[in-house]
Amino acid sequence: MDYRTLGRTGLRVSNICLGTMTFGWTANKATSFAIMSEYVARGGNFFDTADVYSFWADDNPGGVSETWIGDWLKQSGVSRDRIVIATKAGLRMWDGPDGEGLSRAHIMRAVEGSLRRLQVETIDLYQAHWPDENTLLEETLRAFDDLVQQGKVRLIGCSNYNAAQLRQALAISQTDGLVRYGSLQPHYNLVHRADYEGQLMDLCASEDISVLSYSSLARGFLTGRYRRDKPIPEEALRSESLRPYLNDQGFTVIDGLETVARMHNATIAQTALYGADLLLSAEEKASLDAASAWAA
């Protein structure tokens, strides 16, 4: 496992972050515990969750993923210092006007719930889950700054911000002397590129903002599970998140990944995730870029 520094923070994290949205949804508690143990055994130290995970599942009111991470951490005996925990706030967690969003009232109540479920004293990376158009960025950042000053949060990040929103947040932090976003979590992969590539990517590079992409394998499409010459399961065809990729353009990306993967004795999924780390030749990079350019 390789490690990288999170932006300007000095925090060292494994380059593969364990997303835990499926805990309490498609993965039961025993399976979730096994995944976490295997991940740490292989050198991983970076857990990403959110307070709402996964409220859309049956018998899951939200908070289950955080709760199971806390239970696993306590049961496994793994030192808290070895694990970097990132969670998010902002989506609806309770009824009432402050039940969602990035107001001070919501953030202050939400962080206490996350700390309790995770069974930790400090959250390493606390992220704004989605932009909140109804709350001034100054209010959100001052609340985050207070949490850092109180020792309840080490670092802050944002998810799903566009370039204008992130640029404004960074300017406010600099002007008002507040803690700044050190990371961005965008929806990004080889078949979903447009949201990140361009102004947002350039801004992150110039401001040393670390990028933690989500849906890096496009809900499993970039594993090569679905191929142009094989029947597509009905549930995949009905999936709103998968259906946009199940076409000739999407399968062309898979073909390009497979070609490069064979050259490096790697899997399609490894190539989709580790393309830059495989030391691809200029021709191989061009092949992947050409295959996935339609999504940019």
C-alpha positions in Angstrom: 0.0 0.0 0.0 1.3 3.4 -0.9 0.7 6.5 1.2 0.2 10.2 0.3 0.0 13.5 2.2 -3.5 14.9 2.4 -3.1 18.4 0.8 -1.2 20.9 3.0 -2.3 19.0 6.2 0.7 16.7 6.7 -1.7 13.8 7.3 -0.5 10.6 5.7 -3.2 8.4 4.2 -3.2 5.2 2.1 -3.8 5.9 -1.5 -6.7 3.5 -1.5 -9.5 4.8 0.8 -12.1 2.4 2.1 -15.6 3.7 1.2 -18.2 2.3 3.6 -21.5 3.3 2.1 -22.4 -0.3 1.6 -22.2 -1.1 5.3 -25.7 -1.8 6.6 -27.0 -1.8 3.0 -25.5 -4.6 0.8 -22.9 -5.7 3.4 -24.1 -7.0 6.8 -22.2 -6.5 10.0 -20.0 -9.6 9.8 -19.0 -8.9 6.2 -18.3 -5.3 7.0 -16.1 -6.2 9.9 -14.2 -8.7 7.6 -13.7 -6.0 5.0 -12.3 -3.6 7.5 -9.9 -6.1 9.0 -8.6 -7.2 5.6 -8.2 -3.6 4.4 -6.1 -2.8 7.5 -4.1 -6.0 7.2 -3.1 -5.0 3.7 -1.9 -1.6 4.9 -4.9 0.6 4.5 -5.6 3.3 7.1 -8.1 5.6 5.5 -11.9 5.1 6.2 -14.5 7.2 4.5 -18.1 7.3 5.7 -21.0 9.7 6.3 -23.6 10.1 9.0 -26.5 9.3 6.6 -25.0 5.9 5.4 -27.2 4.2 4.4 -30.6 5.5 5.2 -32.1 4.3 1.9 -31.6 0.7 2.9 -34.3 -1.3 4.7 -34.2 -1.0 8.5 -31.3 1.6 8.3 -32.2 5.0 9.7 -28.7 6.3 8.9 -25.7 6.2 11.1 -25.2 2.4 10.7 -21.9 2.7 8.8 -20.4 5.0 11.5 -21.7 2.8 14.3 -20.1 -0.3 12.8 -16.8 1.4 12.2 -16.8 2.4 15.9 -17.7 -1.1 17.0 -15.1 -2.7 14.8 -12.4 -0.3 16.0 -13.2 -1.2 19.6 -13.5 -4.9 19.0 -10.5 -5.3 16.6 -7.9 -3.8 19.0 -6.5 -1.8 16.2 -4.9 1.4 17.7 -6.9 4.5 17.0 -3.7 6.3 15.9 -3.4 3.9 13.0 -6.7 4.8 11.5 -7.7 8.0 9.7 -11.5 8.5 9.8 -13.3 10.8 7.4 -17.0 11.3 7.7 -19.5 13.8 6.3 -22.4 15.9 7.4 -25.2 17.9 5.7 -27.8 15.5 4.4 -31.0 15.0 6.4 -30.6 13.1 9.7 -33.6 14.3 11.7 -36.9 16.2 11.4 -37.1 19.9 11.7 -35.6 23.0 10.0 -32.1 22.1 11.1 -32.3 18.5 10.2 -30.2 19.0 7.1 -27.8 21.5 5.6 -24.6 23.2 6.7 -26.0 25.7 9.2 -24.1 26.0 12.5 -27.0 24.4 14.3 -27.0 21.3 12.1 -23.2 20.9 12.1 -22.9 21.2 15.9 -25.6 18.6 16.5 -24.4 16.3 13.6 -20.8 16.2 14.8 -21.8 15.0 18.3 -23.8 12.2 16.7 -20.9 11.1 14.5 -18.4 11.2 17.5 -20.8 9.1 19.5 -21.4 6.5 16.8 -17.7 6.3 15.9 -16.7 6.1 19.5 -13.9 8.5 19.0 -12.9 11.9 20.5 -11.8 13.4 17.3 -12.8 13.1 13.6 -9.7 13.3 11.4 -11.5 14.7 8.3 -14.9 16.2 8.6 -16.5 17.0 5.2 -19.4 19.0 3.9 -21.4 16.4 2.1 -23.1 18.7 -0.4 -23.2 22.4 -0.9 -26.0 24.2 1.0 -27.4 27.1 -1.0 -29.5 28.2 2.0 -26.5 28.8 4.4 -23.8 31.3 4.0 -20.4 29.8 3.5 -19.1 32.0 6.3 -21.5 30.4 8.8 -20.4 26.9 7.7 -16.7 27.6 7.8 -17.0 29.4 11.2 -18.7 26.3 12.6 -16.0 24.0 11.2 -13.3 26.4 12.6 -14.9 26.1 16.1 -14.9 22.3 15.9 -11.2 22.3 15.0 -10.5 24.7 17.9 -12.4 22.5 20.2 -10.4 19.5 19.2 -13.5 17.6 17.9 -12.2 17.7 14.3 -8.7 17.8 12.9 -9.2 18.8 9.3 -12.1 19.8 7.1 -13.0 18.9 3.5 -15.9 19.3 1.1 -17.7 17.0 -1.3 -19.6 17.8 -4.5 -18.5 21.5 -4.6 -18.0 23.0 -8.0 -15.0 25.3 -8.8 -16.8 28.5 -8.0 -18.0 27.2 -4.6 -14.6 25.9 -3.6 -12.9 29.1 -4.7 -15.2 31.2 -2.7 -14.8 29.0 0.4 -11.0 29.2 0.1 -11.2 33.0 -0.2 -13.4 33.3 2.9 -11.0 31.1 4.9 -8.0 33.2 3.9 -9.8 36.6 4.5 -11.3 35.7 7.8 -8.5 33.5 9.1 -10.6 30.4 9.3 -9.7 26.8 8.7 -9.7 25.9 5.0 -10.9 22.9 3.1 -8.0 20.6 2.6 -9.7 18.0 0.4 -12.4 17.7 -2.2 -14.5 14.5 -2.8 -16.0 14.7 -6.4 -17.8 12.1 -8.4 -15.0 11.1 -10.8 -13.8 8.1 -12.8 -12.9 7.2 -16.4 -16.5 7.3 -17.6 -17.6 10.3 -15.4 -15.0 13.0 -16.0 -16.8 16.3 -16.8 -17.7 17.3 -13.2 -14.0 17.4 -12.1 -11.7 17.9 -15.1 -11.2 21.5 -16.1 -11.5 24.4 -13.7 -12.1 22.3 -10.6 -9.0 20.1 -11.3 -6.9 23.1 -11.9 -8.0 24.8 -8.7 -7.3 21.8 -6.6 -3.8 21.5 -8.1 -3.0 25.2 -7.6 -4.3 25.3 -4.0 -2.9 21.9 -2.9 -6.4 20.4 -2.3 -6.3 16.6 -2.1 -8.9 14.8 -4.2 -10.8 11.8 -2.9 -12.9 10.6 -5.8 -16.0 8.6 -5.1 -17.6 6.0 -7.4 -14.1 5.4 -8.7 -15.2 2.2 -10.4 -18.5 3.6 -11.6 -20.6 1.4 -9.4 -18.7 -1.7 -10.7 -18.8 -0.9 -14.4 -15.0 -0.3 -14.5 -14.3 -3.7 -13.1 -15.1 -5.3 -16.5 -18.1 -7.1 -15.0 -20.3 -5.9 -17.9 -19.1 -6.6 -21.4 -20.5 -5.9 -24.9 -20.5 -9.6 -25.8 -22.3 -10.8 -22.7 -26.0 -10.5 -21.6 -26.5 -7.6 -19.2 -28.5 -8.5 -16.0 -31.9 -6.9 -15.8 -31.1 -5.2 -12.5 -28.1 -3.4 -14.1 -30.2 -2.3 -17.1 -32.7 -0.8 -14.6 -30.0 1.0 -12.6 -30.0 4.7 -13.1 -26.3 4.9 -12.1 -25.2 2.1 -14.4 -27.4 2.5 -17.5 -25.5 5.6 -18.9 -22.4 3.4 -19.3 -24.0 0.3 -20.8 -23.4 1.3 -24.4 -20.8 1.1 -27.1 -19.0 4.2 -25.7 -18.8 2.7 -22.3 -17.6 -0.7 -23.5 -14.9 1.0 -25.6 -13.5 2.3 -22.3 -13.5 -1.3 -20.9 -11.7 -2.5 -24.1 -9.0 0.1 -23.7 -8.5 -0.8 -20.0 -8.3 -4.5 -20.8 -5.6 -3.8 -23.4 -3.5 -1.8 -21.0 -4.1 -4.2 -18.1 -2.7 -7.1 -20.1 0.5 -5.2 -20.8 1.0 -4.8 -17.0 -0.4 -8.1 -15.8 -3.1 -6.2 -14.0 -6.8 -6.4 -13.7 -9.2 -4.0 -15.4 -10.2 -2.6 -12.0 -6.5 -2.1 -11.0 -5.9 -0.3 -14.2 -8.9 2.0 -13.7 -7.7 2.9 -10.2 -4.0 2.8 -10.6 -3.5 4.0 -14.2 -1.1 6.8 -13.1 0.9 4.4 -10.8 1.4 1.8 -13.5 3.9 4.0 -15.2 2.0 3.8 -18.5 3.8 4.8 -21.7 2.6 7.8 -23.6 0.9 5.5 -26.1 -1.0 3.7 -23.3 -2.1 6.9 -21.7 -3.3 8.2 -25.1 -5.2 4.9 -25.6 -7.0 5.3 -22.3 -7.6 9.0 -22.9 -9.1 8.3 -26.3 -11.3 5.6 -25.0 -12.7 7.7 -22.2 -12.8 11.1 -23.9 -16.5 10.8 -24.7 -17.2 11.1 -21.0 -15.2 14.3 -20.6 
